[in-house]
Amino acid sequence: MRGDGFAQAGGHAGGHAGGHAGGHAGGHAGGHAGGHAGGHEAGQHAGSGPSPLLSAALLANQEGTRGSWDMAETVNLPKKPVGMNYLTGLRRIQTLIGQAAPHFHIRPESSSTVSLVYAGKAVAEITQPDIGYNAKASANELAPQLALMRGYSDLRVDRMAEIQVQLADITSFFGQAARLNPRDRKATMEMLSIVQGLCVPLEMQIKHMLFLPRPGEIDPNVLPIIQTPDHSAYPAGHAAEAFALATILEALMAKRIEPKEDWPLPSRIAHRISVNRVIAGVHFPMDCLAGAVIGRALAEAFLHLVGEQTDLVGRSFGAGADVLSLDTTPAEITRALQGNALTGLSPNTAPSDLLKAHWKAAVEEWASK
């Protein structure tokens, strides 16, 4: 996963990103896992973080102060916790992902089309572009996409710092626009981690079912400036997660500031994160458009699950004859995100009480700051 930059929030999002999405992004998951162990565990107890030395010292202290003991005659049980504040951020996130996950699944529609399903309805239908798998045919079919990538590659020096940081961390860039910190926006930060953690296993299933090679596998002249991930180029996971986070953040920010733009700042940040993957040489522009559709659809369905949104839109991408010529511009993303209203949502998708309560806490952070 793309993690987040908020280790000071008890390390909750970094740990979740590394542990929950470890298989998703190979290299960057390992980086998160390292931060997870120190960030989370150190914040769970008084004093230093876990270590063999600490365990040996605690054992020596136990033997020197108590030794063997008899069971107390009367044991006063601790009070049962009310709410989820007794948990660390990581455990809250894990619990709430578990609350949300059963409401979503990936459904194959054909050998080249799959749907992201929520409440019995396909909120996003993604089709694999037809490029064929003969090497020459693939290169010819993808020539328009490769031409766009050649133009984007001129930006590599300008975007290098962003590209490197975004290998493991995209939420710092949203934090830049929304003052995300554990004092003022703890529930918001956890909500973003929940949505990102929900997105990863869903996007990875779509990648597997609709596998397309990475650009460097089609044309060796691409020469990516980062290590190429081992999974499918299509759809783009960074784009899916970035647009999912942007959608959630825009819903929260609207509680405090009335939106005045058709293309709000979080969506512009998500777009830039997506384009950076094209510049780096590991995605075609069309990958990012498909990812944006998945991320927006997932986040809006999540907003429905927490009781924030009542209407949903069904979207599709990839089936048009022009898909191989599409660029990842704001105009094309806006067009891709258009859809049709869904009706007949399953009555069994009543908002989760735990998720609703946590969403309410996040909303209150925006109403009061």
C-alpha positions in Angstrom: 0.0 0.0 0.0 0.9 3.6 -0.2 0.8 3.9 3.5 0.6 7.3 5.1 3.0 9.8 6.7 1.4 9.8 10.1 3.6 7.6 12.3 3.0 10.0 15.2 -0.6 9.0 15.3 0.5 5.8 17.1 1.8 4.6 13.8 -1.6 3.3 13.0 -1.8 4.0 9.3 1.7 3.0 8.5 1.3 -0.3 10.3 -2.0 -1.0 8.7 -0.6 -0.3 5.3 2.4 -2.5 5.7 0.7 -5.5 7.3 -2.6 -5.4 5.5 -1.4 -4.8 2.0 2.0 -6.5 2.2 1.5 -8.5 -1.0 0.1 -5.6 -2.9 3.2 -3.6 -3.6 6.2 -5.8 -2.8 8.9 -3.3 -2.0 7.0 -0.6 -0.4 5.0 -2.9 1.8 8.2 -4.0 3.5 9.1 -0.5 4.3 5.7 0.0 6.0 6.1 -3.2 7.9 9.3 -2.0 9.4 7.6 1.2 10.6 4.7 -0.7 11.9 6.6 -2.8 14.4 8.2 0.2 16.1 5.4 2.7 15.6 2.5 0.6 16.9 4.0 -1.6 19.5 6.0 1.2 21.2 2.8 3.2 21.7 0.8 0.4 23.3 2.6 0.4 26.7 4.5 2.7 29.0 8.2 3.0 28.4 10.3 1.7 25.5 9.2 -0.5 22.6 9.5 -4.3 22.6 12.9 -5.9 22.5 14.7 -9.1 23.8 16.5 -6.9 26.3 13.3 -5.4 27.7 11.8 -8.9 28.1 14.9 -10.1 29.9 14.9 -7.1 32.2 11.2 -7.5 33.0 11.8 -11.2 33.8 14.6 -10.3 36.2 12.4 -7.7 37.8 9.6 -10.2 38.3 11.9 -12.7 39.9 13.4 -10.0 42.1 10.2 -8.4 43.3 7.5 -11.1 43.3 8.9 -14.5 42.5 6.3 -17.2 42.8 2.8 -16.2 43.9 -0.5 -17.5 45.1 -3.7 -16.6 43.2 -5.5 -13.7 44.8 -8.7 -14.7 46.6 -10.7 -11.9 45.1 -10.3 -10.8 41.5 -11.9 -7.5 40.4 -12.5 -7.7 36.7 -11.9 -4.6 34.7 -14.8 -2.8 33.2 -16.0 -3.8 29.8 -14.8 -1.1 27.3 -17.4 1.3 25.9 -16.6 2.4 22.3 -13.3 1.7 20.6 -11.0 4.3 22.2 -9.4 1.6 24.4 -7.8 0.1 21.2 -4.7 1.4 19.5 -5.3 3.1 16.1 -4.1 0.0 14.3 -6.6 -2.3 16.1 -9.4 0.1 15.4 -8.5 0.2 11.7 -8.3 -3.6 11.5 -11.7 -3.9 13.3 -13.4 -1.4 11.1 -12.0 -2.8 7.8 -13.5 -6.1 9.0 -16.9 -4.4 9.4 -16.7 -2.9 5.9 -15.1 -5.7 3.9 -18.1 -8.1 3.8 -20.2 -5.6 1.9 -17.8 -5.5 -1.1 -16.6 -8.2 -3.6 -15.3 -8.6 -7.1 -17.5 -10.4 -9.6 -16.3 -11.7 -12.9 -18.8 -10.7 -15.7 -16.8 -12.3 -18.5 -13.2 -13.3 -19.3 -12.4 -9.6 -19.9 -14.8 -7.7 -17.6 -15.2 -7.6 -13.8 -17.4 -5.6 -11.5 -16.8 -4.1 -8.1 -20.0 -5.0 -6.3 -21.6 -3.3 -3.3 -25.1 -3.9 -1.9 -25.8 -6.3 -4.7 -25.1 -3.7 -7.4 -22.1 -3.2 -9.7 -20.8 0.2 -8.7 -17.9 -0.1 -11.2 -17.5 -2.3 -14.2 -14.0 -2.5 -15.6 -13.1 -4.1 -18.9 -9.7 -5.2 -20.1 -8.6 -3.2 -23.2 -8.2 -5.5 -26.1 -4.5 -5.5 -27.0 -4.0 -9.2 -27.9 -1.1 -11.1 -26.5 1.1 -11.4 -29.5 4.1 -9.2 -28.7 4.0 -7.3 -32.0 0.2 -6.8 -31.9 0.4 -5.6 -28.3 3.1 -3.0 -29.1 1.1 -1.8 -32.1 -2.2 -1.6 -30.2 -0.5 0.3 -27.4 1.5 2.7 -29.6 -0.8 5.6 -28.7 -0.3 5.0 -25.0 3.4 4.6 -25.4 3.5 7.9 -27.3 1.8 9.6 -24.4 4.3 8.1 -22.0 7.2 9.3 -24.1 5.9 12.9 -23.6 5.4 12.4 -19.9 8.9 11.0 -19.4 10.3 14.5 -20.0 8.9 15.4 -16.5 11.0 12.7 -14.7 13.5 15.1 -13.2 10.9 17.5 -12.0 8.8 14.7 -10.3 11.5 12.5 -9.0 11.1 13.4 -5.3 7.3 12.9 -5.4 7.7 9.6 -7.3 10.1 8.3 -4.7 8.0 9.3 -1.7 4.8 8.0 -3.2 6.2 4.5 -3.5 5.2 4.1 0.1 3.3 7.2 1.1 0.5 9.1 -0.7 -1.4 10.4 2.3 1.2 12.9 3.3 0.2 14.8 0.1 -3.4 14.9 1.2 -2.2 15.9 4.6 -0.6 18.9 3.1 -4.0 20.2 2.0 -6.0 19.2 5.0 -3.9 19.6 8.2 -4.0 16.0 9.0 -2.4 15.3 12.4 -3.2 13.1 15.4 -4.3 15.9 17.6 -6.9 17.5 15.4 -7.8 14.8 12.8 -7.1 11.4 14.4 -10.4 9.9 13.3 -10.1 11.3 9.9 -6.6 9.8 9.5 -7.9 6.4 10.6 -10.9 6.7 8.3 -8.5 7.3 5.3 -6.5 4.2 6.4 -9.6 2.1 6.6 -10.7 3.1 3.1 -7.2 2.6 1.7 -6.9 -0.8 3.4 -10.3 -1.8 2.0 -9.2 -0.7 -1.5 -6.1 -2.8 -1.8 -7.4 -6.4 -1.8 -10.2 -5.4 -4.1 -8.0 -3.6 -6.6 -5.5 -6.5 -6.5 -8.2 -9.0 -7.5 -9.2 -6.8 -10.5 -5.5 -6.6 -11.5 -5.2 -10.3 -11.4 -8.4 -10.9 -13.4 -7.7 -8.3 -16.0 -3.9 -8.7 -16.2 -2.0 -6.4 -18.7 1.8 -6.2 -19.0 3.7 -3.2 -17.7 4.9 -0.6 -20.2 8.5 -1.8 -20.0 7.4 -5.3 -21.0 5.9 -4.0 -24.2 8.6 -1.5 -25.1 12.1 -1.8 -23.5 12.8 1.9 -24.4 10.4 2.9 -21.6 13.2 2.4 -19.0 11.3 3.0 -15.8 13.0 5.1 -13.1 11.7 2.9 -10.3 11.5 -0.9 -9.9 8.6 -2.3 -11.8 6.0 -4.0 -9.6 5.3 -7.7 -10.3 1.6 -7.3 -10.7 -0.7 -6.1 -13.5 -0.4 -2.6 -14.9 -4.1 -2.4 -15.3 -5.8 -0.9 -13.4 -3.5 1.5 -11.5 -3.5 0.8 -7.8 -2.0 4.2 -6.9 -4.8 5.9 -8.8 -7.5 3.7 -7.2 -6.3 4.5 -3.7 -5.6 8.2 -4.3 -9.1 8.8 -5.7 -10.6 6.8 -2.9 -8.9 9.0 -0.3 -9.7 12.1 -2.2 -13.4 11.3 -2.3 -13.5 10.6 1.5 -11.5 13.7 2.3 -13.7 15.9 0.0 -16.8 14.6 1.8 -15.2 15.6 5.2 -13.8 18.9 4.1 -17.2 19.9 2.7 -18.4 19.9 6.4 -16.3 22.9 7.0 -15.7 24.6 3.6 -18.4 24.7 0.9 -16.9 23.3 -2.3 -16.5 25.9 -5.0 -14.7 23.9 -7.6 -15.7 21.1 -9.9 -12.2 19.7 -9.4 -11.5 20.1 -5.7 -7.9 20.1 -4.4 -7.9 16.5 -3.1 -8.9 15.3 -6.6 -6.2 17.4 -8.1 -3.7 15.8 -5.7 -5.0 12.3 -6.6 -4.6 13.1 -10.3 -1.0 14.2 -9.8 -0.2 11.1 -7.8 -1.7 9.0 -10.7 0.2 10.9 -13.4 3.5 10.4 -11.5 3.2 6.7 -12.0 3.0 7.2 -15.8 5.9 9.6 -15.6 7.9 7.0 -13.7 7.3 4.5 -16.5 5.3 1.8 -14.7 1.7 2.7 -15.9 -0.1 3.5 -19.1 -2.4 6.6 -18.9 -5.4 4.3 -19.3 -4.4 2.4 -16.2 -4.9 5.5 -14.1 -8.3 6.2 -15.6 -9.5 2.7 -14.7 -8.0 3.2 -11.2 -9.8 6.5 -10.7 -13.1 4.9 -11.5 -12.5 2.1 -9.0 -11.4 4.4 -6.2 -14.3 6.9 -6.6 -16.8 4.1 -6.8 -15.4 2.3 -3.7 -15.3 5.5 -1.7 -18.8 6.5 -2.5 -20.1 3.1 -1.6 -18.2 3.4 1.7 -19.9 6.7 2.3 -23.2 5.0 1.7 -22.2 2.3 4.2 -21.5 4.9 7.0 -24.8 6.6 6.3 -23.2 9.7 4.7 -24.5 9.2 1.2 -27.9 7.9 0.0 -27.5 7.8 -3.7 -24.9 5.8 -5.7 -23.7 5.9 -9.3 -22.7 3.0 -11.4 -19.6 3.5 -13.7 -17.8 1.6 -16.3 -14.5 1.9 -18.1 -12.4 0.1 -20.7 -15.0 -1.1 -23.2 -14.8 1.8 -25.6 -13.0 1.6 -28.8 -11.1 4.8 -27.9 -9.7 3.6 -24.6 -6.2 2.9 -26.1 -5.9 6.6 -27.1 -7.1 8.1 -23.8 -4.8 10.3 -21.7 -5.0 10.7 -17.9 -6.1 14.4 -18.1 -8.5 16.0 -15.6 -11.0 16.2 -18.5 -10.7 12.5 -19.3 -10.9 11.5 -15.7 -14.1 13.6 -15.2 -15.6 11.9 -18.3 -14.6 8.5 -16.9 -16.2 9.2 -13.5 -19.6 10.0 -15.0 -22.2 7.3 -14.5 -25.8 6.3 -14.0 -27.8 6.4 -10.8 -28.2 3.0 -9.2 -31.5 1.8 -7.8 -32.6 -1.3 -5.8 -29.6 -1.4 -3.4 -29.8 -4.4 -1.2 -31.7 -3.7 2.0 -29.2 -5.7 3.9 -26.6 -3.0 3.7 -27.7 -1.0 6.8 -24.9 1.3 8.0 -22.5 -0.4 10.4 -22.9 1.1 13.9 -19.2 1.0 14.5 -18.4 2.6 11.2 -21.1 5.2 11.7 -19.7 6.1 15.1 -16.2 6.5 13.7 -17.4 8.5 10.8 -19.3 10.7 13.2 -16.1 11.3 15.1 -14.3 12.2 11.9 -17.1 14.6 10.9 -16.9 16.3 14.3 -13.2 17.0 13.7 -14.1 19.1 10.7 -17.1 20.8 12.3 -15.0 22.0 15.3 -11.7 23.0 13.7 
